[in-house]
Amino acid sequence: MSKVAIVGAGVSGLSMANYLEKNNIDYHLYERRTKDDLKGHGFILPKEGIEYLSEIIDIDDLYTKGSFLKKYIHYCHNGNILSEKDLDNVFVISRSTLIEVLSKNIPADKISYRNTLNLTGFSDGKAELEFEDNTKLQADVVIASDGSRSRIRRAIFQDEVMKAVRENEVVNIIENEEIASQIEGNFHKFHHEDGGLTFGVLKLSPTKILWYCQFDTFKYTINENDTPEEIKQFMLNNFGNWNPLVTSIVKESSYENAHIWRVYELEKLNPFHHENIAFLGDAAHPLIPFTSQGVTSALKDSYILTQLLLENNDLQETFEKYEQERKPEIEIHIKNGRILLEQFLLPVSEQPKDSLPISYK
Ligand SMILES: Cc1cc2nc3c(=O)[nH]c(=O)nc-3n(C[C@H](O)[C@H](O)[C@H](O)COP(=O)(O)OP(=O)(O)OC[C@H]3O[C@@H](n4cnc5c(N)ncnc54)[C@H](O)[C@@H]3O)c2cc1C
């Protein structure tokens, strides 16, 4: 098998590297960030995601680093319960922990940090990639796993339209043993009765919780460069008089690591490959957070692409099969994500009673 260059060491690039490592296919992983820069918050992983992870990592070790959610409890902002549903093996873990776990099996000589790659063109059907110091990279196969704003994808599909989604998020992870024990292993989500504003909280470990708020960008404004103090003010202004659990979390949190997420989606999916480049994870298909399927989809992309690389010698055929297998499912998640977005904007009284914040195909 020829040399594979993977661009981007998020969940998709790292999981692809793990699958290639497991199957003795040569590769090198190039990542823009430094090794220790493990920003990001948490992931909700449905059962299928756990199954794909168990192929490449020590799953019992992973279980000690996150937690399974027992029930999804949906509330009105004043604390009245709207619905309750048991969850089937839904796991929650911080992004930094998952990245760390996935990095463990990658030999140090197969990953280069602080390496940003750009696509400069094609020659004989092969991508020409360039590092920031203008040195060039030649590879037989390129896996572009450089995230939802993929530079490689945008250099090829110059007419693509990235749309701002009418929902943004503030996400935070805090240490608070008392709240962690109070919320137990449940996924609590509060929705403002008028719609377009939610607060969710989950336990990551006996001492750590993850909380997030989702807001309708037509009604609420926050500046991407806001300071921790300004984010706190935004949270107090909008959640200061909700149910006591929400209000106490918002008041007691440290905001040093709170993060504002702008959410974007592609108006229309591009092909998942071009010449000798295949796109993986968010680089192929940014999924909005409502689906909780970004990580699982990235893991599935890596698994299927690796199987096809092992089975086929013809790269174009491999890439076409990869797209045929993955695109229909991704389109379902995109459709479900848009339905969940519409529901989020509705007043609580008009929302379906039994929906989950997860897209199932
Ligand atoms: C608010 C929010 C909440 C979410 N919640 C969930 C959830 O609960 N569950 C879930 O499954 N998914 C969730 N997602 C989606 C999930 O975060 C992504 O689907 C997933 O992280 C995709 O990983 P990725 O590796 O494709 O991309 P990324 O994580 O973006 O990784 C891309 C990597 O490429 C590197 N890179 C970028 N450009 C270059 C370059 N030119 N050269 C070299 N390296 C480069 C970046 O530094 C980065 O490390 C959420 C997303 C958001 C925004």
The ligand as an SDF file (V2000), in Angstrom:
LIG
                    3D

 53 58  0  0  0  0  0  0  0  0999 V2000
  -20.8300   23.1460   19.9790 C   0  0  0  0  0  0  0  0  0  0  0  0
  -20.5470   21.8050   19.3970 C   0  0  0  0  0  0  0  0  0  0  0  0
  -20.9550   20.6860   20.0880 C   0  0  0  0  0  0  0  0  0  0  0  0
  -20.7470   19.4130   19.5680 C   0  0  0  0  0  0  0  0  0  0  0  0
  -21.1730   18.3490   20.2710 N   0  0  0  0  0  0  0  0  0  0  0  0
  -20.9920   17.1160   19.7750 C   0  0  0  0  0  0  0  0  0  0  0  0
  -21.4330   15.9590   20.4990 C   0  0  0  0  0  0  0  0  0  0  0  0
  -21.9950   16.0410   21.5980 O   0  0  0  0  0  0  0  0  0  0  0  0
  -21.2050   14.7350   19.9510 N   0  0  0  0  0  0  0  0  0  0  0  0
  -20.5780   14.5800   18.7490 C   0  0  0  0  0  0  0  0  0  0  0  0
  -20.3990   13.4470   18.2820 O   0  0  0  0  0  0  0  0  0  0  0  0
  -20.1490   15.6580   18.0320 N   0  0  0  0  0  0  0  0  0  0  0  0
  -20.3410   16.9050   18.5190 C   0  0  0  0  0  0  0  0  0  0  0  0
  -19.9070   17.9740   17.8100 N   0  0  0  0  0  0  0  0  0  0  0  0
  -19.2540   17.7590   16.5050 C   0  0  0  0  0  0  0  0  0  0  0  0
  -17.8150   17.3030   16.7230 C   0  0  0  0  0  0  0  0  0  0  0  0
  -17.1170   18.2780   17.4600 O   0  0  0  0  0  0  0  0  0  0  0  0
  -17.1100   17.1060   15.3800 C   0  0  0  0  0  0  0  0  0  0  0  0
  -17.9440   16.4260   14.4830 O   0  0  0  0  0  0  0  0  0  0  0  0
  -15.8540   16.3120   15.5420 C   0  0  0  0  0  0  0  0  0  0  0  0
  -15.0210   16.9120   16.4890 O   0  0  0  0  0  0  0  0  0  0  0  0
  -15.1520   16.2160   14.1900 C   0  0  0  0  0  0  0  0  0  0  0  0
  -13.8160   16.0530   14.3030 O   0  0  0  0  0  0  0  0  0  0  0  0
  -12.8330   16.3000   13.0770 P   0  0  0  0  0  0  0  0  0  0  0  0
  -11.6020   15.5600   13.4350 O   0  0  0  0  0  0  0  0  0  0  0  0
  -13.4860   15.9840   11.7720 O   0  0  0  0  0  0  0  0  0  0  0  0
  -12.5840   17.8610   13.0630 O   0  0  0  0  0  0  0  0  0  0  0  0
  -11.8300   18.7710   14.1290 P   0  0  0  0  0  0  0  0  0  0  0  0
  -12.0860   18.3210   15.4980 O   0  0  0  0  0  0  0  0  0  0  0  0
  -12.1660   20.1730   13.7640 O   0  0  0  0  0  0  0  0  0  0  0  0
  -10.2780   18.5130   13.8370 O   0  0  0  0  0  0  0  0  0  0  0  0
   -9.5920   19.0710   12.7460 C   0  0  0  0  0  0  0  0  0  0  0  0
   -8.1090   19.0940   13.0840 C   0  0  0  0  0  0  0  0  0  0  0  0
   -7.3860   19.5400   11.9320 O   0  0  0  0  0  0  0  0  0  0  0  0
   -6.4090   20.4760   12.3080 C   0  0  0  0  0  0  0  0  0  0  0  0
   -6.1850   21.3080   11.1150 N   0  0  0  0  0  0  0  0  0  0  0  0
   -7.0530   22.1850   10.5670 C   0  0  0  0  0  0  0  0  0  0  0  0
   -6.5160   22.7100    9.4420 N   0  0  0  0  0  0  0  0  0  0  0  0
   -5.2890   22.1430    9.2940 C   0  0  0  0  0  0  0  0  0  0  0  0
   -4.2710   22.2760    8.2980 C   0  0  0  0  0  0  0  0  0  0  0  0
   -4.4350   23.0770    7.2400 N   0  0  0  0  0  0  0  0  0  0  0  0
   -3.1360   21.5450    8.4480 N   0  0  0  0  0  0  0  0  0  0  0  0
   -2.9830   20.7090    9.5230 C   0  0  0  0  0  0  0  0  0  0  0  0
   -3.9280   20.5480   10.4820 N   0  0  0  0  0  0  0  0  0  0  0  0
   -5.0660   21.2520   10.3550 C   0  0  0  0  0  0  0  0  0  0  0  0
   -7.0470   21.2230   13.4660 C   0  0  0  0  0  0  0  0  0  0  0  0
   -6.0660   21.8320   14.2950 O   0  0  0  0  0  0  0  0  0  0  0  0
   -7.7740   20.0740   14.2000 C   0  0  0  0  0  0  0  0  0  0  0  0
   -6.9640   19.4500   15.1440 O   0  0  0  0  0  0  0  0  0  0  0  0
  -20.0930   19.2670   18.3120 C   0  0  0  0  0  0  0  0  0  0  0  0
  -19.6550   20.3960   17.6130 C   0  0  0  0  0  0  0  0  0  0  0  0
  -19.8870   21.6510   18.1420 C   0  0  0  0  0  0  0  0  0  0  0  0
  -19.4500   22.8520   17.3550 C   0  0  0  0  0  0  0  0  0  0  0  0
  1  2  1  0
  2  3  1  0
  2 52  2  0
  3  4  2  0
  4  5  1  0
  4 50  1  0
  5  6  2  0
  6  7  1  0
  6 13  1  0
  7  8  2  0
  7  9  1  0
  9 10  1  0
 10 11  2  0
 10 12  1  0
 12 13  2  0
 13 14  1  0
 14 15  1  0
 14 50  1  0
 15 16  1  0
 16 17  1  0
 16 18  1  0
 18 19  1  0
 18 20  1  0
 20 21  1  0
 20 22  1  0
 22 23  1  0
 23 24  1  0
 24 25  2  0
 24 26  1  0
 24 27  1  0
 27 28  1  0
 28 29  2  0
 28 30  1  0
 28 31  1  0
 31 32  1  0
 32 33  1  0
 33 34  1  0
 33 48  1  0
 34 35  1  0
 35 36  1  0
 35 46  1  0
 36 37  1  0
 36 45  1  0
 37 38  2  0
 38 39  1  0
 39 40  1  0
 39 45  2  0
 40 41  1  0
 40 42  2  0
 42 43  1  0
 43 44  2  0
 44 45  1  0
 46 47  1  0
 46 48  1  0
 48 49  1  0
 50 51  2  0
 51 52  1  0
 52 53  1  0
M  END
$$$$
